[in-house]
Amino acid sequence: MLLASLALFAFVTHFYPRWAKPHIPCILLHHIGEPTKASDLWAIPKKSFLAILDKLNEDKCRTLSLTEVRRSVKDGIPPENPPYVFLTFDDGCRSHLELVVPELKKRKMEATFFVTLPKNSNRETLGSDEVKKLSQLTEVQSHTRSFQTLPRKSKESEGDYIKRLEDSLVSFRTDLAKLTGKEIIALAYPSGEYDQDVMTRAQQAGYELCFTTEYGTISPNEPHLELPRFMVTKETSLQEIEQFIDDDKQLHALAALSCLLLALCCLVVLITALRS
């Protein structure tokens, strides 16, 4: 009984700090505005997007910088002054520069934009000059050069695979750093697709934080190559976003309390056993 109580107490107190520290809700958005295709699930109407920002403001929910998220993940130091949320935007859409950033600035909000750098810009995607301008206004990080999914394709040779990842991860990171004049330490996996080899190569390329499209919140000391995000689509309601932020906070507070109570129970058992 004594050994079992000691083991359980050690287990609980090991996990308690992880649950007790606040988690970071991370939200993923794409294009803002009318969809360019009838089936474009990722295009959020401007009115809906502004309602999200206004609700966050109304609830005094602070938007986090990449530096704060990095500190939480790498050093286990959670951000100060909750409630908060980490806003991210994928794909380097033209609407990000023309609409999103101005609206964020109006509200003194922060966000991180994961961009591509295609050879030619078009009416939907930012070109090199526009990406540079975006980086002068906000945080810009990597979404790979051309938005190709990273895992090895079924008929792709080893040589072609390595060459493709070299361009997508290593060369693009260098090019984006030169273009923006900023450190590139974060990557959003295109289409959220990755595997163990992709994670290893991303880390070797110098990425410290890698973001997925998997549902969840970011805890201190989270595995830094598989960071979860809540993806907002045109079908996502404002209530669902609120619930994602609020429910997670309540869930982890309850989990932390449960760990603490279990640890106290173990301690009582230990004291009783030692006295007997």
Summary of the structure (lengths in Angstrom):
residues: 276
radius of gyration: 21.4
end to end distance: 12.1
largest distance: 77.9
contacts: 836
relative contact order: 0.17
helix: 50%
strand: 14%
